[in-house]
Amino acid sequence: MIQYVEKKPADKDKAPGSGKHMVNVVLEGTSSPPRSPDMDSEIMGLDPGHNQALVVTLDVADNDVKRILVDNGSSTNIVFEHTLNRMKLSHLHMDPCLEDPLHDFRNSMIPIRGLIYLHVMFGTVPQQVSHIMKFYVIGAASLYNMILRRPTITKLRAIPSTIHLKLKFPASTGIGELTGYRDMARRCYGQALVMAEKEPENGKKAMSLPKGQS
């Protein structure tokens, strides 16, 4: 099951800090901005009506990490524990997380394993920038290795577009760019449907989605 994490805002009638992190199922990418004729050159080779997710590859702490979902739906960057276990990070350590646990779409708690700060390179030389990003480490199953959310997009001052399968951001020498991998996004989506169908509640949702929109 592919999941993403969202922190719900605290209820006004409750004490500060009472907001919950929510983990939801990701079956496809976020919505895209309206198409403009000026954008045609940017979507050559793409079906303008596609609904694929923006999935990229990045240099993370000197590791080439594939299957990274870019999604601006919440305020938490996520790295899955199975990803950390495969990365060469012996010089780094996780900090304990004292924040509220995560909750899935059935309101079941998913504890946060810890917090880790990773050096991430965005773009290619000369339009390349790097930042130290905070990640929540969780042990949930996922076809993605990481999920980059609003903190990353804000830090980069970036504009993501699923219709173009690109994310653009300012760099000191111009405009940097990340391009999504169509085949990778399609495979992740297909595998997500298979995994979702194995769970009774998710199977109904997966079967209701037109597979032609992958």
C-alpha positions in Angstrom: 0.0 0.0 0.0 1.4 3.4 -1.0 0.9 6.0 1.7 1.5 9.6 2.3 1.5 11.6 5.5 -0.5 14.7 6.3 -0.7 16.6 9.6 -4.3 17.7 10.3 -4.6 21.2 11.8 -5.5 21.4 15.5 -9.1 22.0 16.4 -9.7 25.5 17.6 -11.5 24.2 20.7 -8.6 21.9 21.6 -5.2 22.6 23.1 -2.4 23.8 20.8 -0.4 21.0 19.2 -3.3 18.6 19.2 -3.2 18.2 15.4 -2.7 14.7 14.0 -0.5 13.4 11.3 -2.5 11.4 8.8 -1.3 8.7 6.5 -3.4 8.3 3.3 -3.3 6.1 0.3 -1.7 7.5 -2.8 -3.2 6.1 -6.0 -2.2 8.8 -8.4 -0.7 12.3 -8.7 -2.1 15.6 -7.7 -4.1 17.9 -10.0 -2.4 19.9 -12.6 -2.8 23.6 -13.5 -5.0 24.6 -16.5 -3.3 24.1 -19.8 -2.1 27.1 -21.8 -1.0 27.3 -25.4 2.3 28.6 -24.2 2.9 25.4 -22.4 2.8 23.2 -25.5 6.5 23.2 -25.9 6.9 21.9 -22.3 4.7 18.9 -22.8 6.0 17.5 -26.1 5.8 13.7 -25.9 3.2 13.7 -23.1 -0.5 13.1 -23.3 -2.0 16.5 -22.1 -4.7 14.5 -20.4 -2.4 12.2 -18.4 -2.8 11.9 -14.7 0.6 10.5 -13.7 2.3 11.4 -10.5 5.6 13.4 -10.4 8.2 10.8 -9.5 11.9 11.9 -9.6 15.4 10.6 -8.8 17.7 12.7 -6.5 21.1 12.6 -5.0 20.4 12.2 -1.3 23.4 12.1 1.1 25.6 10.8 -1.8 23.0 8.1 -2.7 21.1 8.0 -6.0 17.6 7.5 -4.7 14.8 6.6 -7.2 11.1 6.5 -6.8 10.7 9.8 -4.9 7.2 11.2 -5.0 6.7 15.0 -5.2 3.4 15.8 -3.6 2.4 19.2 -2.0 -0.5 17.8 0.0 0.9 18.2 3.5 3.7 19.5 5.7 5.9 16.4 6.3 8.8 15.1 4.2 8.9 11.3 4.5 11.7 8.8 4.2 10.7 5.2 4.6 12.7 3.0 6.9 13.3 0.4 4.2 15.0 3.1 2.2 17.4 4.2 5.0 18.4 0.6 5.5 19.7 0.4 1.9 21.5 3.7 2.0 25.1 4.3 3.1 24.4 6.5 6.1 26.7 5.1 8.8 27.9 8.6 9.6 24.4 9.8 10.3 21.9 9.0 13.1 18.2 9.5 13.7 17.0 11.9 16.4 14.1 10.8 18.6 10.8 12.3 17.6 8.6 13.6 20.4 5.8 14.7 18.1 2.4 13.1 17.8 2.3 9.7 16.0 1.0 9.3 12.5 -2.5 8.0 11.7 -3.6 6.1 8.7 -6.9 6.5 6.9 -8.5 4.1 9.3 -7.2 6.2 12.2 -4.7 3.5 13.2 -1.5 4.9 14.8 1.8 4.6 12.9 4.7 5.6 15.1 7.4 7.8 13.8 10.7 6.0 14.0 12.6 9.2 14.3 13.8 12.3 12.6 16.8 12.6 10.2 18.4 15.5 8.4 19.7 14.6 4.9 21.7 16.6 2.3 19.7 16.7 -1.0 20.9 17.9 -4.4 18.3 19.3 -6.7 18.8 19.8 -10.5 22.0 19.5 -12.6 25.0 21.7 -12.9 25.0 24.6 -13.4 21.4 25.0 -12.4 21.8 23.0 -9.2 21.0 23.8 -5.5 21.4 21.8 -2.3 19.7 21.8 1.0 19.6 20.0 4.3 16.1 18.6 4.6 14.3 17.3 7.6 12.6 13.9 7.1 10.2 11.9 9.3 11.3 8.2 9.3 8.3 5.8 9.3 8.2 2.0 8.9 5.0 1.8 6.7 5.1 -0.2 3.5 5.5 1.9 0.3 6.5 1.5 -3.3 8.1 4.9 -3.0 11.4 5.5 -1.2 10.7 9.1 -0.2 7.9 11.6 -0.4 8.8 15.3 -0.7 6.1 17.7 0.5 5.5 21.4 1.1 8.7 22.0 3.2 10.8 21.0 0.2 8.7 22.9 -2.3 8.8 26.0 -0.1 12.5 25.7 0.6 13.3 25.5 -3.1 10.7 28.2 -4.0 9.7 25.7 -6.6 6.6 25.3 -8.8 5.6 21.6 -9.5 3.4 20.7 -12.4 2.1 17.2 -13.0 0.8 18.1 -16.5 4.5 18.7 -17.5 5.9 16.1 -15.1 8.4 18.8 -13.9 9.4 20.9 -11.0 11.2 24.2 -11.6 13.0 26.3 -9.0 15.3 29.4 -9.1 19.1 28.8 -9.0 22.0 31.2 -8.9 22.7 30.7 -12.6 19.1 30.4 -13.9 16.1 28.1 -13.5 16.7 24.6 -12.2 14.5 21.7 -13.2 13.5 18.2 -12.1 11.9 16.0 -14.6 9.6 13.1 -13.7 10.0 9.6 -14.9 6.9 8.5 -16.8 7.6 4.8 -16.8 8.5 4.8 -13.1 5.4 6.6 -12.2 3.3 4.2 -14.3 4.9 1.1 -12.7 4.3 2.5 -9.2 0.7 3.3 -10.0 0.1 -0.2 -11.4 1.7 -1.9 -8.4 -0.3 0.4 -6.1 -3.5 -0.9 -7.6 -2.4 -4.5 -7.1 -1.5 -3.8 -3.5 -4.7 -1.9 -2.9 -6.8 -4.7 -4.3 -5.4 -7.1 -1.7 -7.0 -5.1 1.1 -10.8 -5.2 1.4 -11.4 -1.5 1.9 -8.8 -0.4 -0.7 -9.9 -2.9 -3.3 -13.2 -1.2 -3.8 -11.5 2.2 -4.4 -8.9 0.7 -6.7 -11.5 -1.1 -8.8 -13.5 2.1 -9.2 -10.5 3.9 -10.9 -10.2 3.7 -14.7 -7.0 1.9 -15.4 -6.5 3.9 -18.6 -5.7 6.9 -16.5 -2.4 5.5 -15.2 
